[in-house]
Amino acid sequence: MATTVLRVNQDLASAVREAEERYAKANPRSAEYFAAAGHAMPGGNTRTTIHFSPFPLCMSKGEAGRLTDVDGHSYADFVNEYSAGLFGHSNPVILDAVRSAAADGIAFGAPNRFEAQLAAEVTRRFASMDRVRFCNSGTEATLLALSTARAMTGRPKIMAFEGAYHGSLLNFDRGGSPLNASFPVVVSTYNDLECARADIYEHAASLAAVIVEPLQGGAGAIPGERGFLEGLRAACDECGVLLIFDEVMTSRLSPAGLQGVLNIRPDLTTLGKYLAGGLTIGAFGGRSDIMARFDPVAPNAWPHGGTFNNNVLAMAAGHAALAKVLTAETLESMNSQGDRLRHRLNDLARRYDLPMQVTGAGSLFGIHFHHGQIRNVGDLRRGETGRESAIRLLKALFHLDMLAQGQYLSRRILANLSLETTEADLDDLCVAVEEFLASRGALIREAVSAPE
Ligand SMILES: Cc1ncc(COP(=O)(O)O)c(C=O)c1O
């Protein structure tokens, strides 16, 4: 989309209004799709995450690291299917694997040639995963890991961290969702070891598991501190509580996941997102004594069915993606590209002396309009107190301005790179962000509270 001249000297609400009008005018076909979708789906939506106002873009094609919408605009993709699109949109190895598997039939109701190969790749990479089982989403994987921990320990409660997103039924943002699975939950504070240890000890007798993202993704790409995560491992050992690393998003940060970088061995791990090359998947696995209970011929075996657990296309694509595409070198190069991008964007914010900061690790990043340190969502919320609607408007303005510059980002500004992201893509994103900082600086200062 053509670069737009951005107006200055506006208040935030009118700047957003103007940006929405510009957006609606540029995207009539997406607007039509959205209106039609509303006839059969509530709010025209089947996935809350991808909705934004005034209406989301309807995409018609993805190629390499770019998306094209139904109005013909082309975007550099920094959403990348919320990190499942690690391989970009048209990796030939993955497409070949899908085509050739599909040519032999897609639903057997029996083991196929690919699931054991994918399982072998997963257990070879993730040292703590002696055995693995597949399912259909990250949500399913975390539900299954938590249920496994409850069955294994005979204890009912689970502990999670404020702001954590472990799936649509395990959402611990802002007090949790009414749709959450009804496990009794203790919610503790991320990156606060003293608090977490106290919570684990207080509930130890009834606590089955602590589930933690080693970098909180949905909360805004907030890295877990090594001492905090090591301390959780120790406290869980002391209290006989199982430690679950939800690496659905973070496993891309090294060939052995973030647990490999940190050298921490959880009892169970959950995976998903990119693991099937962009097709539907979830996985959970870990200690052999725990996973052995899923052996169908074990005495007192736990049943775990799932029509699509070994879906031929997903298994074939996943095996090809891991075995043939996702080498240590390709991952390393994508993650160091992400490190460089974060530094460049943070340098821009410093240069313009504006309260914007980019958090994350490797190829995962979140952009925040915030003064001061961000160690957990509490830090973000304290900064936003009394200014929630201003921050919401500022994010909307940023998002709409980025779309106008051909940069596809999410409304909450959680982003990631793919293997197809180019250096030119990074340069273009930096130019677009710099233009935002230059033209919207006064609005940013107005929206973000100064430190006390
Ligand atoms: C850390 C984490 N766990 C679980 C999930 C849920 O995965 P899915 O959307 O595949 O159900 C997500 C999704 O964003 C996630 O980021």
The ligand as a Gaussian input file, in Angstrom:
#p B3LYP/6-31G(d) Opt

LIG

0 1
 C        2.128000     -20.405000      25.001000
 C        0.895000     -20.884000      24.302000
 N        0.276000     -21.989000      24.738000
 C       -0.833000     -22.462000      24.131000
 C       -1.378000     -21.816000      23.060000
 C       -2.617000     -22.343000      22.407000
 O       -2.329000     -22.856000      21.154000
 P       -3.510000     -23.028000      20.069000
 O       -3.869000     -21.661000      19.606000
 O       -2.879000     -23.875000      19.015000
 O       -4.628000     -23.711000      20.765000
 C       -0.784000     -20.663000      22.575000
 C       -1.360000     -19.931000      21.439000
 O       -1.097000     -18.790000      21.166000
 C        0.389000     -20.181000      23.205000
 O        1.006000     -19.060000      22.797000

